[in-house]
Amino acid sequence: MNIPRTSSFRLDGERVLAAGGSSGIGFGCASASALAQAGAHVVIGARTAVKLY
């Protein structure tokens, strides 16, 4: 996924929890990918671990 980068939106050194990583808006980790591209350390969580694989 190619997400536009802006110098004003940086999350360098921040930790982010991306909840709902196995379905819904978190599915496919597009939002987690955008946060990581902005410099954040991302942890993806879900209620069912099997669906994350």
Phi and psi in degrees as a GROMACS rama.xvg file:
@    title "Ramachandran Plot"
@    xaxis  label "Phi"
@    yaxis  label "Psi"
@TYPE xy
-102.336  110.05  ASN-2
-108.971  130.339  ILE-3
-59.6127  138.604  PRO-4
-104.251  137.424  ARG-5
-124.79  140.345  THR-6
-67.881  -20.4779  SER-7
-81.8246  -16.26  SER-8
-109.002  89.7378  PHE-9
-126.243  141.569  ARG-10
-124.594  30.3371  LEU-11
-53.9426  126.828  ASP-12
79.9027  -3.20141  GLY-13
-85.7719  150.779  GLU-14
-106.457  135.033  ARG-15
-129.647  134.107  VAL-16
-103.309  116.852  LEU-17
-96.5795  97.7762  ALA-18
-81.1068  153.264  ALA-19
76.7145  34.2828  GLY-20
-71.3216  -7.90992  GLY-21
-102.044  -6.64751  SER-22
-162.477  174.525  SER-23
64.201  -143.429  GLY-24
-66.3735  -26.2207  ILE-25
-82.8954  -12.2672  GLY-26
-63.5777  134.894  PHE-27
85.4157  -5.41028  GLY-28
57.49  27.0306  CYS-29
-63.0213  -43.1482  ALA-30
-68.3276  -38.2861  SER-31
-64.8912  -37.6829  ALA-32
-64.3943  -41.7878  SER-33
-63.7956  -40.4891  ALA-34
-66.1422  -39.9134  LEU-35
-66.0589  -39.3925  ALA-36
-64.7917  -25.3772  GLN-37
-83.7853  -0.347549  ALA-38
105.631  1.6509  GLY-39
-80.8408  153.932  ALA-40
-90.2513  114.646  HIS-41
-106.855  133.764  VAL-42
-116.677  128.598  VAL-43
-103.371  127.991  ILE-44
-124.273  155.887  GLY-45
-156.891  161.203  ALA-46
-71.0072  -31.6458  ARG-47
-117.899  108.374  THR-48
-63.423  -33.2011  ALA-49
-59.8148  -36.0871  VAL-50
-71.6913  -14.1246  LYS-51
-78.4186  -16.9236  LEU-52
